[in-house]
Amino acid sequence: MLLAIVVLFSVFYLFQINRLTYALCVRREIAEENQTKIFRTINILITILLVSFYIEVWIAL
């Protein structure tokens, strides 16, 4: 049950980070070509963070 909550939280968190990244790109008027790189980098880093958190919770159980 706890792992399902962690997965749902992770999906919600990833969408929120993407929303904030988009707002940053719009506010700073970043070019479309650079936005792709920014989104890819941030998504990879957040995914690594969430996977490590998931593994930590799974080991704790």
mmCIF file as Biopython writes it, N, C-alpha, C and O atoms, coordinates in Angstrom:
data_model
#
loop_
_atom_site.group_PDB
_atom_site.id
_atom_site.type_symbol
_atom_site.label_atom_id
_atom_site.label_alt_id
_atom_site.label_comp_id
_atom_site.label_asym_id
_atom_site.label_entity_id
_atom_site.label_seq_id
_atom_site.pdbx_PDB_ins_code
_atom_site.Cartn_x
_atom_site.Cartn_y
_atom_site.Cartn_z
_atom_site.occupancy
_atom_site.B_iso_or_equiv
_atom_site.auth_seq_id
_atom_site.auth_asym_id
_atom_site.pdbx_PDB_model_num
ATOM 1   N N  . MET A ? 1  ? 0.827  -1.199 0.000   1.0 0.0 1  A 1 
ATOM 2   C CA . MET A ? 1  ? 0.000  0.000  0.000   1.0 0.0 1  A 1 
ATOM 3   C C  . MET A ? 1  ? 0.869  1.261  0.000   1.0 0.0 1  A 1 
ATOM 4   O O  . MET A ? 1  ? 0.609  2.218  -0.729  1.0 0.0 1  A 1 
ATOM 5   N N  . LEU A ? 2  ? 1.906  1.231  0.839   1.0 0.0 2  A 1 
ATOM 6   C CA . LEU A ? 2  ? 2.787  2.391  0.925   1.0 0.0 2  A 1 
ATOM 7   C C  . LEU A ? 2  ? 3.509  2.634  -0.391  1.0 0.0 2  A 1 
ATOM 8   O O  . LEU A ? 2  ? 3.713  3.781  -0.788  1.0 0.0 2  A 1 
ATOM 9   N N  . LEU A ? 3  ? 3.892  1.567  -1.064  1.0 0.0 3  A 1 
ATOM 10  C CA . LEU A ? 3  ? 4.591  1.718  -2.340  1.0 0.0 3  A 1 
ATOM 11  C C  . LEU A ? 3  ? 3.685  2.315  -3.407  1.0 0.0 3  A 1 
ATOM 12  O O  . LEU A ? 3  ? 4.150  3.074  -4.258  1.0 0.0 3  A 1 
ATOM 13  N N  . ALA A ? 4  ? 2.406  1.983  -3.373  1.0 0.0 4  A 1 
ATOM 14  C CA . ALA A ? 4  ? 1.466  2.572  -4.323  1.0 0.0 4  A 1 
ATOM 15  C C  . ALA A ? 4  ? 1.334  4.078  -4.082  1.0 0.0 4  A 1 
ATOM 16  O O  . ALA A ? 4  ? 1.236  4.857  -5.030  1.0 0.0 4  A 1 
ATOM 17  N N  . ILE A ? 5  ? 1.331  4.471  -2.835  1.0 0.0 5  A 1 
ATOM 18  C CA . ILE A ? 5  ? 1.260  5.893  -2.497  1.0 0.0 5  A 1 
ATOM 19  C C  . ILE A ? 5  ? 2.517  6.613  -2.981  1.0 0.0 5  A 1 
ATOM 20  O O  . ILE A ? 5  ? 2.439  7.732  -3.487  1.0 0.0 5  A 1 
ATOM 21  N N  . VAL A ? 6  ? 3.667  5.974  -2.827  1.0 0.0 6  A 1 
ATOM 22  C CA . VAL A ? 6  ? 4.928  6.574  -3.287  1.0 0.0 6  A 1 
ATOM 23  C C  . VAL A ? 6  ? 4.904  6.756  -4.797  1.0 0.0 6  A 1 
ATOM 24  O O  . VAL A ? 6  ? 5.340  7.791  -5.300  1.0 0.0 6  A 1 
ATOM 25  N N  . VAL A ? 7  ? 4.403  5.767  -5.524  1.0 0.0 7  A 1 
ATOM 26  C CA . VAL A ? 7  ? 4.341  5.863  -6.983  1.0 0.0 7  A 1 
ATOM 27  C C  . VAL A ? 7  ? 3.388  6.982  -7.400  1.0 0.0 7  A 1 
ATOM 28  O O  . VAL A ? 7  ? 3.717  7.763  -8.293  1.0 0.0 7  A 1 
ATOM 29  N N  . LEU A ? 8  ? 2.234  7.073  -6.781  1.0 0.0 8  A 1 
ATOM 30  C CA . LEU A ? 8  ? 1.291  8.149  -7.106  1.0 0.0 8  A 1 
ATOM 31  C C  . LEU A ? 8  ? 1.883  9.527  -6.786  1.0 0.0 8  A 1 
ATOM 32  O O  . LEU A ? 8  ? 1.731  10.473 -7.560  1.0 0.0 8  A 1 
ATOM 33  N N  . PHE A ? 9  ? 2.545  9.624  -5.660  1.0 0.0 9  A 1 
ATOM 34  C CA . PHE A ? 9  ? 3.208  10.876 -5.299  1.0 0.0 9  A 1 
ATOM 35  C C  . PHE A ? 9  ? 4.271  11.231 -6.334  1.0 0.0 9  A 1 
ATOM 36  O O  . PHE A ? 9  ? 4.406  12.396 -6.710  1.0 0.0 9  A 1 
ATOM 37  N N  . SER A ? 10 ? 5.016  10.246 -6.791  1.0 0.0 10 A 1 
ATOM 38  C CA . SER A ? 10 ? 6.083  10.482 -7.762  1.0 0.0 10 A 1 
ATOM 39  C C  . SER A ? 10 ? 5.537  11.025 -9.074  1.0 0.0 10 A 1 
ATOM 40  O O  . SER A ? 10 ? 6.106  11.953 -9.649  1.0 0.0 10 A 1 
ATOM 41  N N  . VAL A ? 11 ? 4.443  10.453 -9.546  1.0 0.0 11 A 1 
ATOM 42  C CA . VAL A ? 11 ? 3.832  10.917 -10.791 1.0 0.0 11 A 1 
ATOM 43  C C  . VAL A ? 11 ? 3.347  12.362 -10.626 1.0 0.0 11 A 1 
ATOM 44  O O  . VAL A ? 11 ? 3.580  13.205 -11.493 1.0 0.0 11 A 1 
ATOM 45  N N  . PHE A ? 12 ? 2.684  12.634 -9.526  1.0 0.0 12 A 1 
ATOM 46  C CA . PHE A ? 12 ? 2.204  13.992 -9.254  1.0 0.0 12 A 1 
ATOM 47  C C  . PHE A ? 12 ? 3.374  14.972 -9.177  1.0 0.0 12 A 1 
ATOM 48  O O  . PHE A ? 12 ? 3.312  16.068 -9.733  1.0 0.0 12 A 1 
ATOM 49  N N  . TYR A ? 13 ? 4.438  14.572 -8.485  1.0 0.0 13 A 1 
ATOM 50  C CA . TYR A ? 13 ? 5.610  15.422 -8.313  1.0 0.0 13 A 1 
ATOM 51  C C  . TYR A ? 13 ? 6.281  15.715 -9.659  1.0 0.0 13 A 1 
ATOM 52  O O  . TYR A ? 13 ? 6.697  16.845 -9.916  1.0 0.0 13 A 1 
ATOM 53  N N  . LEU A ? 14 ? 6.381  14.707 -10.503 1.0 0.0 14 A 1 
ATOM 54  C CA . LEU A ? 14 ? 7.002  14.895 -11.812 1.0 0.0 14 A 1 
ATOM 55  C C  . LEU A ? 14 ? 6.196  15.867 -12.677 1.0 0.0 14 A 1 
ATOM 56  O O  . LEU A ? 14 ? 6.775  16.705 -13.368 1.0 0.0 14 A 1 
ATOM 57  N N  . PHE A ? 15 ? 4.873  15.761 -12.642 1.0 0.0 15 A 1 
ATOM 58  C CA . PHE A ? 15 ? 4.041  16.697 -13.395 1.0 0.0 15 A 1 
ATOM 59  C C  . PHE A ? 15 ? 4.175  18.123 -12.859 1.0 0.0 15 A 1 
ATOM 60  O O  . PHE A ? 15 ? 4.191  19.081 -13.633 1.0 0.0 15 A 1 
ATOM 61  N N  . GLN A ? 16 ? 4.269  18.261 -11.548 1.0 0.0 16 A 1 
ATOM 62  C CA . GLN A ? 16 ? 4.417  19.597 -10.974 1.0 0.0 16 A 1 
ATOM 63  C C  . GLN A ? 16 ? 5.769  20.218 -11.345 1.0 0.0 16 A 1 
ATOM 64  O O  . GLN A ? 16 ? 5.846  21.410 -11.641 1.0 0.0 16 A 1 
ATOM 65  N N  . ILE A ? 17 ? 6.815  19.420 -11.329 1.0 0.0 17 A 1 
ATOM 66  C CA . ILE A ? 17 ? 8.132  19.916 -11.718 1.0 0.0 17 A 1 
ATOM 67  C C  . ILE A ? 17 ? 8.121  20.346 -13.177 1.0 0.0 17 A 1 
ATOM 68  O O  . ILE A ? 17 ? 8.712  21.367 -13.527 1.0 0.0 17 A 1 
ATOM 69  N N  . ASN A ? 18 ? 7.450  19.572 -14.034 1.0 0.0 18 A 1 
ATOM 70  C CA . ASN A ? 18 ? 7.352  19.951 -15.445 1.0 0.0 18 A 1 
ATOM 71  C C  . ASN A ? 18 ? 6.576  21.249 -15.625 1.0 0.0 18 A 1 
ATOM 72  O O  . ASN A ? 18 ? 6.920  22.073 -16.472 1.0 0.0 18 A 1 
ATOM 73  N N  . ARG A ? 19 ? 5.535  21.427 -14.831 1.0 0.0 19 A 1 
ATOM 74  C CA . ARG A ? 19 ? 4.754  22.663 -14.904 1.0 0.0 19 A 1 
ATOM 75  C C  . ARG A ? 19 ? 5.612  23.866 -14.496 1.0 0.0 19 A 1 
ATOM 76  O O  . ARG A ? 19 ? 5.557  24.918 -15.133 1.0 0.0 19 A 1 
ATOM 77  N N  . LEU A ? 20 ? 6.402  23.702 -13.433 1.0 0.0 20 A 1 
ATOM 78  C CA . LEU A ? 20 ? 7.282  24.777 -12.988 1.0 0.0 20 A 1 
ATOM 79  C C  . LEU A ? 20 ? 8.394  25.053 -14.001 1.0 0.0 20 A 1 
ATOM 80  O O  . LEU A ? 20 ? 8.779  26.204 -14.207 1.0 0.0 20 A 1 
ATOM 81  N N  . THR A ? 21 ? 8.903  24.006 -14.624 1.0 0.0 21 A 1 
ATOM 82  C CA . THR A ? 21 ? 9.930  24.176 -15.651 1.0 0.0 21 A 1 
ATOM 83  C C  . THR A ? 21 ? 9.377  24.941 -16.841 1.0 0.0 21 A 1 
ATOM 84  O O  . THR A ? 21 ? 10.048 25.817 -17.387 1.0 0.0 21 A 1 
ATOM 85  N N  . TYR A ? 22 ? 8.164  24.615 -17.243 1.0 0.0 22 A 1 
ATOM 86  C CA . TYR A ? 22 ? 7.534  25.327 -18.348 1.0 0.0 22 A 1 
ATOM 87  C C  . TYR A ? 22 ? 7.357  26.812 -18.000 1.0 0.0 22 A 1 
ATOM 88  O O  . TYR A ? 22 ? 7.610  27.683 -18.832 1.0 0.0 22 A 1 
ATOM 89  N N  . ALA A ? 23 ? 6.923  27.092 -16.770 1.0 0.0 23 A 1 
ATOM 90  C CA . ALA A ? 23 ? 6.757  28.484 -16.347 1.0 0.0 23 A 1 
ATOM 91  C C  . ALA A ? 23 ? 8.094  29.220 -16.361 1.0 0.0 23 A 1 
ATOM 92  O O  . ALA A ? 23 ? 8.150  30.394 -16.728 1.0 0.0 23 A 1 
ATOM 93  N N  . LEU A ? 24 ? 9.163  28.544 -15.967 1.0 0.0 24 A 1 
ATOM 94  C CA . LEU A ? 24 ? 10.489 29.146 -16.017 1.0 0.0 24 A 1 
ATOM 95  C C  . LEU A ? 24 ? 10.897 29.461 -17.447 1.0 0.0 24 A 1 
ATOM 96  O O  . LEU A ? 24 ? 11.414 30.542 -17.730 1.0 0.0 24 A 1 
ATOM 97  N N  . CYS A ? 25 ? 10.665 28.520 -18.340 1.0 0.0 25 A 1 
ATOM 98  C CA . CYS A ? 25 ? 11.034 28.721 -19.747 1.0 0.0 25 A 1 
ATOM 99  C C  . CYS A ? 25 ? 10.255 29.883 -20.369 1.0 0.0 25 A 1 
ATOM 100 O O  . CYS A ? 25 ? 10.808 30.655 -21.152 1.0 0.0 25 A 1 
ATOM 101 N N  . VAL A ? 26 ? 8.991  30.004 -20.025 1.0 0.0 26 A 1 
ATOM 102 C CA . VAL A ? 26 ? 8.172  31.096 -20.559 1.0 0.0 26 A 1 
ATOM 103 C C  . VAL A ? 26 ? 8.630  32.427 -19.984 1.0 0.0 26 A 1 
ATOM 104 O O  . VAL A ? 26 ? 8.763  33.415 -20.706 1.0 0.0 26 A 1 
ATOM 105 N N  . ARG A ? 27 ? 8.867  32.443 -18.688 1.0 0.0 27 A 1 
ATOM 106 C CA . ARG A ? 27 ? 9.258  33.701 -18.047 1.0 0.0 27 A 1 
ATOM 107 C C  . ARG A ? 27 ? 10.617 34.192 -18.530 1.0 0.0 27 A 1 
ATOM 108 O O  . ARG A ? 27 ? 10.807 35.391 -18.733 1.0 0.0 27 A 1 
ATOM 109 N N  . ARG A ? 28 ? 11.553 33.284 -18.715 1.0 0.0 28 A 1 
ATOM 110 C CA . ARG A ? 28 ? 12.904 33.652 -19.169 1.0 0.0 28 A 1 
ATOM 111 C C  . ARG A ? 28 ? 13.012 33.741 -20.691 1.0 0.0 28 A 1 
ATOM 112 O O  . ARG A ? 28 ? 14.062 34.090 -21.229 1.0 0.0 28 A 1 
ATOM 113 N N  . GLU A ? 29 ? 11.923 33.424 -21.372 1.0 0.0 29 A 1 
ATOM 114 C CA . GLU A ? 29 ? 11.861 33.463 -22.839 1.0 0.0 29 A 1 
ATOM 115 C C  . GLU A ? 29 ? 12.981 32.632 -23.464 1.0 0.0 29 A 1 
ATOM 116 O O  . GLU A ? 29 ? 13.722 33.102 -24.327 1.0 0.0 29 A 1 
ATOM 117 N N  . ILE A ? 30 ? 13.082 31.395 -23.008 1.0 0.0 30 A 1 
ATOM 118 C CA . ILE A ? 30 ? 14.102 30.475 -23.502 1.0 0.0 30 A 1 
ATOM 119 C C  . ILE A ? 30 ? 13.638 29.917 -24.844 1.0 0.0 30 A 1 
ATOM 120 O O  . ILE A ? 30 ? 12.460 29.609 -25.025 1.0 0.0 30 A 1 
ATOM 121 N N  . ALA A ? 31 ? 14.569 29.792 -25.771 1.0 0.0 31 A 1 
ATOM 122 C CA . ALA A ? 31 ? 14.252 29.310 -27.121 1.0 0.0 31 A 1 
ATOM 123 C C  . ALA A ? 31 ? 13.762 27.861 -27.081 1.0 0.0 31 A 1 
ATOM 124 O O  . ALA A ? 31 ? 14.131 27.091 -26.195 1.0 0.0 31 A 1 
ATOM 125 N N  . GLU A ? 32 ? 12.920 27.503 -28.062 1.0 0.0 32 A 1 
ATOM 126 C CA . GLU A ? 32 ? 12.343 26.156 -28.129 1.0 0.0 32 A 1 
ATOM 127 C C  . GLU A ? 32 ? 13.412 25.067 -28.161 1.0 0.0 32 A 1 
ATOM 128 O O  . GLU A ? 32 ? 13.246 24.011 -27.549 1.0 0.0 32 A 1 
ATOM 129 N N  . GLU A ? 33 ? 14.518 25.327 -28.882 1.0 0.0 33 A 1 
ATOM 130 C CA . GLU A ? 33 ? 15.576 24.324 -28.990 1.0 0.0 33 A 1 
ATOM 131 C C  . GLU A ? 33 ? 16.194 24.030 -27.633 1.0 0.0 33 A 1 
ATOM 132 O O  . GLU A ? 33 ? 16.520 22.882 -27.328 1.0 0.0 33 A 1 
ATOM 133 N N  . ASN A ? 34 ? 16.354 25.056 -26.827 1.0 0.0 34 A 1 
ATOM 134 C CA . ASN A ? 34 ? 16.949 24.882 -25.502 1.0 0.0 34 A 1 
ATOM 135 C C  . ASN A ? 34 ? 15.953 24.305 -24.506 1.0 0.0 34 A 1 
ATOM 136 O O  . ASN A ? 34 ? 16.352 23.629 -23.557 1.0 0.0 34 A 1 
ATOM 137 N N  . GLN A ? 35 ? 14.669 24.560 -24.706 1.0 0.0 35 A 1 
ATOM 138 C CA . GLN A ? 35 ? 13.662 24.036 -23.793 1.0 0.0 35 A 1 
ATOM 139 C C  . GLN A ? 35 ? 13.680 22.510 -23.765 1.0 0.0 35 A 1 
ATOM 140 O O  . GLN A ? 35 ? 13.510 21.904 -22.708 1.0 0.0 35 A 1 
ATOM 141 N N  . THR A ? 36 ? 13.884 21.899 -24.912 1.0 0.0 36 A 1 
ATOM 142 C CA . THR A ? 36 ? 13.932 20.440 -24.978 1.0 0.0 36 A 1 
ATOM 143 C C  . THR A ? 36 ? 15.066 19.906 -24.116 1.0 0.0 36 A 1 
ATOM 144 O O  . THR A ? 36 ? 14.886 18.928 -23.391 1.0 0.0 36 A 1 
ATOM 145 N N  . LYS A ? 37 ? 16.222 20.534 -24.189 1.0 0.0 37 A 1 
ATOM 146 C CA . LYS A ? 37 ? 17.367 20.097 -23.392 1.0 0.0 37 A 1 
ATOM 147 C C  . LYS A ? 37 ? 17.112 20.299 -21.904 1.0 0.0 37 A 1 
ATOM 148 O O  . LYS A ? 37 ? 17.472 19.456 -21.082 1.0 0.0 37 A 1 
ATOM 149 N N  . ILE A ? 38 ? 16.494 21.414 -21.568 1.0 0.0 38 A 1 
ATOM 150 C CA . ILE A ? 38 ? 16.201 21.712 -20.167 1.0 0.0 38 A 1 
ATOM 151 C C  . ILE A ? 38 ? 15.215 20.691 -19.605 1.0 0.0 38 A 1 
ATOM 152 O O  . ILE A ? 38 ? 15.435 20.146 -18.524 1.0 0.0 38 A 1 
ATOM 153 N N  . PHE A ? 39 ? 14.129 20.431 -20.336 1.0 0.0 39 A 1 
ATOM 154 C CA . PHE A ? 39 ? 13.140 19.464 -19.873 1.0 0.0 39 A 1 
ATOM 155 C C  . PHE A ? 39 ? 13.755 18.071 -19.727 1.0 0.0 39 A 1 
ATOM 156 O O  . PHE A ? 39 ? 13.500 17.376 -18.743 1.0 0.0 39 A 1 
ATOM 157 N N  . ARG A ? 40 ? 14.567 17.667 -20.708 1.0 0.0 40 A 1 
ATOM 158 C CA . ARG A ? 40 ? 15.183 16.343 -20.650 1.0 0.0 40 A 1 
ATOM 159 C C  . ARG A ? 40 ? 16.090 16.216 -19.432 1.0 0.0 40 A 1 
ATOM 160 O O  . ARG A ? 40 ? 16.035 15.217 -18.715 1.0 0.0 40 A 1 
ATOM 161 N N  . THR A ? 41 ? 16.919 17.219 -19.198 1.0 0.0 41 A 1 
ATOM 162 C CA . THR A ? 41 ? 17.845 17.184 -18.067 1.0 0.0 41 A 1 
ATOM 163 C C  . THR A ? 41 ? 17.103 17.136 -16.738 1.0 0.0 41 A 1 
ATOM 164 O O  . THR A ? 41 ? 17.417 16.317 -15.874 1.0 0.0 41 A 1 
ATOM 165 N N  . ILE A ? 42 ? 16.129 18.004 -16.580 1.0 0.0 42 A 1 
ATOM 166 C CA . ILE A ? 42 ? 15.383 18.056 -15.322 1.0 0.0 42 A 1 
ATOM 167 C C  . ILE A ? 42 ? 14.604 16.760 -15.110 1.0 0.0 42 A 1 
ATOM 168 O O  . ILE A ? 42 ? 14.579 16.239 -13.995 1.0 0.0 42 A 1 
ATOM 169 N N  . ASN A ? 43 ? 13.971 16.234 -16.148 1.0 0.0 43 A 1 
ATOM 170 C CA . ASN A ? 43 ? 13.215 14.995 -16.001 1.0 0.0 43 A 1 
ATOM 171 C C  . ASN A ? 43 ? 14.112 13.814 -15.642 1.0 0.0 43 A 1 
ATOM 172 O O  . ASN A ? 43 ? 13.731 12.971 -14.830 1.0 0.0 43 A 1 
ATOM 173 N N  . ILE A ? 44 ? 15.290 13.748 -16.236 1.0 0.0 44 A 1 
ATOM 174 C CA . ILE A ? 44 ? 16.210 12.658 -15.900 1.0 0.0 44 A 1 
ATOM 175 C C  . ILE A ? 44 ? 16.658 12.774 -14.449 1.0 0.0 44 A 1 
ATOM 176 O O  . ILE A ? 44 ? 16.684 11.774 -13.731 1.0 0.0 44 A 1 
ATOM 177 N N  . LEU A ? 45 ? 17.008 13.967 -14.010 1.0 0.0 45 A 1 
ATOM 178 C CA . LEU A ? 45 ? 17.462 14.152 -12.629 1.0 0.0 45 A 1 
ATOM 179 C C  . LEU A ? 45 ? 16.354 13.870 -11.621 1.0 0.0 45 A 1 
ATOM 180 O O  . LEU A ? 45 ? 16.602 13.239 -10.593 1.0 0.0 45 A 1 
ATOM 181 N N  . ILE A ? 46 ? 15.152 14.322 -11.897 1.0 0.0 46 A 1 
ATOM 182 C CA . ILE A ? 46 ? 14.032 14.063 -10.987 1.0 0.0 46 A 1 
ATOM 183 C C  . ILE A ? 46 ? 13.695 12.577 -10.966 1.0 0.0 46 A 1 
ATOM 184 O O  . ILE A ? 46 ? 13.364 12.035 -9.911  1.0 0.0 46 A 1 
ATOM 185 N N  . THR A ? 47 ? 13.775 11.914 -12.116 1.0 0.0 47 A 1 
ATOM 186 C CA . THR A ? 47 ? 13.505 10.474 -12.163 1.0 0.0 47 A 1 
ATOM 187 C C  . THR A ? 47 ? 14.532 9.706  -11.341 1.0 0.0 47 A 1 
ATOM 188 O O  . THR A ? 47 ? 14.176 8.768  -10.628 1.0 0.0 47 A 1 
ATOM 189 N N  . ILE A ? 48 ? 15.794 10.089 -11.431 1.0 0.0 48 A 1 
ATOM 190 C CA . ILE A ? 48 ? 16.822 9.447  -10.603 1.0 0.0 48 A 1 
ATOM 191 C C  . ILE A ? 48 ? 16.526 9.656  -9.126  1.0 0.0 48 A 1 
ATOM 192 O O  . ILE A ? 48 ? 16.648 8.728  -8.325  1.0 0.0 48 A 1 
ATOM 193 N N  . LEU A ? 49 ? 16.138 10.869 -8.766  1.0 0.0 49 A 1 
ATOM 194 C CA . LEU A ? 49 ? 15.790 11.160 -7.379  1.0 0.0 49 A 1 
ATOM 195 C C  . LEU A ? 49 ? 14.613 10.313 -6.904  1.0 0.0 49 A 1 
ATOM 196 O O  . LEU A ? 49 ? 14.655 9.760  -5.806  1.0 0.0 49 A 1 
ATOM 197 N N  . LEU A ? 50 ? 13.566 10.207 -7.720  1.0 0.0 50 A 1 
ATOM 198 C CA . LEU A ? 50 ? 12.385 9.456  -7.331  1.0 0.0 50 A 1 
ATOM 199 C C  . LEU A ? 50 ? 12.653 7.956  -7.268  1.0 0.0 50 A 1 
ATOM 200 O O  . LEU A ? 50 ? 12.121 7.272  -6.394  1.0 0.0 50 A 1 
ATOM 201 N N  . VAL A ? 51 ? 13.469 7.439  -8.179  1.0 0.0 51 A 1 
ATOM 202 C CA . VAL A ? 51 ? 13.804 6.011  -8.144  1.0 0.0 51 A 1 
ATOM 203 C C  . VAL A ? 51 ? 14.618 5.693  -6.898  1.0 0.0 51 A 1 
ATOM 204 O O  . VAL A ? 51 ? 14.387 4.671  -6.252  1.0 0.0 51 A 1 
ATOM 205 N N  . SER A ? 52 ? 15.555 6.546  -6.559  1.0 0.0 52 A 1 
ATOM 206 C CA . SER A ? 52 ? 16.341 6.302  -5.343  1.0 0.0 52 A 1 
ATOM 207 C C  . SER A ? 52 ? 15.456 6.387  -4.098  1.0 0.0 52 A 1 
ATOM 208 O O  . SER A ? 52 ? 15.652 5.624  -3.152  1.0 0.0 52 A 1 
ATOM 209 N N  . PHE A ? 53 ? 14.499 7.293  -4.088  1.0 0.0 53 A 1 
ATOM 210 C CA . PHE A ? 53 ? 13.552 7.373  -2.976  1.0 0.0 53 A 1 
ATOM 211 C C  . PHE A ? 53 ? 12.691 6.112  -2.900  1.0 0.0 53 A 1 
ATOM 212 O O  . PHE A ? 53 ? 12.446 5.590  -1.812  1.0 0.0 53 A 1 
ATOM 213 N N  . TYR A ? 54 ? 12.230 5.621  -4.062  1.0 0.0 54 A 1 
ATOM 214 C CA . TYR A ? 54 ? 11.425 4.407  -4.117  1.0 0.0 54 A 1 
ATOM 215 C C  . TYR A ? 54 ? 12.216 3.210  -3.580  1.0 0.0 54 A 1 
ATOM 216 O O  . TYR A ? 54 ? 11.683 2.401  -2.822  1.0 0.0 54 A 1 
ATOM 217 N N  . ILE A ? 55 ? 13.471 3.102  -3.970  1.0 0.0 55 A 1 
ATOM 218 C CA . ILE A ? 55 ? 14.319 2.003  -3.495  1.0 0.0 55 A 1 
ATOM 219 C C  . ILE A ? 55 ? 14.537 2.112  -1.988  1.0 0.0 55 A 1 
ATOM 220 O O  . ILE A ? 55 ? 14.528 1.102  -1.284  1.0 0.0 55 A 1 
ATOM 221 N N  . GLU A ? 56 ? 14.731 3.319  -1.497  1.0 0.0 56 A 1 
ATOM 222 C CA . GLU A ? 56 ? 14.928 3.516  -0.059  1.0 0.0 56 A 1 
ATOM 223 C C  . GLU A ? 56 ? 13.681 3.105  0.730   1.0 0.0 56 A 1 
ATOM 224 O O  . GLU A ? 56 ? 13.789 2.462  1.774   1.0 0.0 56 A 1 
ATOM 225 N N  . VAL A ? 57 ? 12.514 3.471  0.234   1.0 0.0 57 A 1 
ATOM 226 C CA . VAL A ? 57 ? 11.269 3.092  0.914   1.0 0.0 57 A 1 
ATOM 227 C C  . VAL A ? 57 ? 11.069 1.577  0.826   1.0 0.0 57 A 1 
ATOM 228 O O  . VAL A ? 57 ? 10.643 0.954  1.798   1.0 0.0 57 A 1 
ATOM 229 N N  . TRP A ? 58 ? 11.372 0.982  -0.321  1.0 0.0 58 A 1 
ATOM 230 C CA . TRP A ? 58 ? 11.198 -0.444 -0.502  1.0 0.0 58 A 1 
ATOM 231 C C  . TRP A ? 58 ? 12.108 -1.241 0.412   1.0 0.0 58 A 1 
ATOM 232 O O  . TRP A ? 58 ? 11.697 -2.262 0.964   1.0 0.0 58 A 1 
ATOM 233 N N  . ILE A ? 59 ? 13.351 -0.781 0.579   1.0 0.0 59 A 1 
ATOM 234 C CA . ILE A ? 59 ? 14.292 -1.466 1.482   1.0 0.0 59 A 1 
ATOM 235 C C  . ILE A ? 59 ? 13.852 -1.313 2.933   1.0 0.0 59 A 1 
ATOM 236 O O  . ILE A ? 59 ? 14.017 -2.235 3.731   1.0 0.0 59 A 1 
ATOM 237 N N  . ALA A ? 60 ? 13.289 -0.150 3.282   1.0 0.0 60 A 1 
ATOM 238 C CA . ALA A ? 60 ? 12.850 0.083  4.656   1.0 0.0 60 A 1 
ATOM 239 C C  . ALA A ? 60 ? 11.694 -0.830 5.053   1.0 0.0 60 A 1 
ATOM 240 O O  . ALA A ? 60 ? 11.504 -1.109 6.236   1.0 0.0 60 A 1 
ATOM 241 N N  . LEU A ? 61 ? 10.924 -1.294 4.078   1.0 0.0 61 A 1 
ATOM 242 C CA . LEU A ? 61 ? 9.814  -2.194 4.409   1.0 0.0 61 A 1 
ATOM 243 C C  . LEU A ? 61 ? 10.373 -3.560 4.674   1.0 0.0 61 A 1 
ATOM 244 O O  . LEU A ? 61 ? 9.622  -4.488 4.973   1.0 0.0 61 A 1 
#
